[in-house]
Amino acid sequence: MKPISLTRFLIQEQQAGHINADLRLLIEVVARACKTIATAVGKGALGGVLGDAGTGNVQGEAQKKLDVLSNEILLEANEWGGHLAGLASEEMDHAHPIPNSYPKGNYLLLFDPLDGSSNIDVNISVGTIFSVLHCPDGVSEPHDEHFLQAGTAQVCAGYTTYGPSTMLVLTLGRGTHAFTLDREQGSFMLTRQDLCIPEDTQEFAINLSNQRHWEAPMQHYVADLLAGKTGPRGKDFNLRWVASMVADVHRILTRGGIFIYPIDAKCRDKGGRLRLMYEANPMAFIVEQAGGAASTGRQRLLDVTPNGLHQRIPVFLGSKNEVAAAERYHLQANANPG
Ligand code: AFP
């Protein structure tokens, strides 16, 4: 049977009363913007958009030209449609209100316009991550604080991965589904409905070069993974680390695994490496809706109450039994400190 398009999928969701017209429009607009980003990323050196932009973002990170371009593409696509009250991005210091010259809607859109951008110049998959919240009632000019809602408040989350194929992975709170871009038609087509992450895994994703900076429970947990079949876990594990969260999470959604970016001595004063609002929360929603789990190592990630738009957080996500195993090392350490 011919796969249905994203548009038809969203119309069916609206006809079933699961989403309204504004949310359908929002997702269509974001998907269209991601197609534009896919074209720019796909040009590589021919597009004159590789390399550094010569600017820095609020994170203190050097911006790639494609970071800036992707951010502009998402801003321009979403400002005028009347579905949003405001936007927030990894690449912008503060929330971006919808200009008064445009109609406003009731949704807040947060995004990392190009995650993994340090991989751009070496032609490794990168992606766009987005999250949708309700704008609080009575707020017409949303500021940073209006975005600070727990991950459980998300109405939609998704990412696009710009890899060998361009794929959009989406959850509306009723399962997680994958769409593949048909480059001839220019449409995202539903290629995987109700993704289901295997509960157990033998594959973990972590930047092992930080091992000496980890807290004791992390040292212990990973040492037991590396001990393999003859160690406490009784099975061998494989390691994969793309250093592009979208690529690592997409692999885990497809075949299982656990992705970890823990607190370590290098990032402790910042609260972690990955950002809560537009990286960890949308990915946690997507993973939970695919039967996986997402944790800070000590609590469910979606329950965290945000305290800053660019707040960072430790992330453990993927196969739920493996996330639970990693949590046990941390909870046992809490129970028996020292
Ligand atoms: P960039 O967007 O700066 O490449 O960072 C990517 C990322 O936020 C996430 O996608 C990766 O999992 C993680 O950082 C990689 O971090 P390390 O470079 O410290 O391994």
Boltz pocket constraint, residues with backbone or C-beta under 6 A from the ligand:
constraints:
  - pocket:
      binder: B
      contacts: [[A, 61], [A, 114], [A, 115], [A, 116], [A, 117], [A, 118], [A, 119], [A, 207], [A, 243], [A, 244], [A, 245], [A, 246], [A, 273], [A, 274]]
      max_distance: 6.0
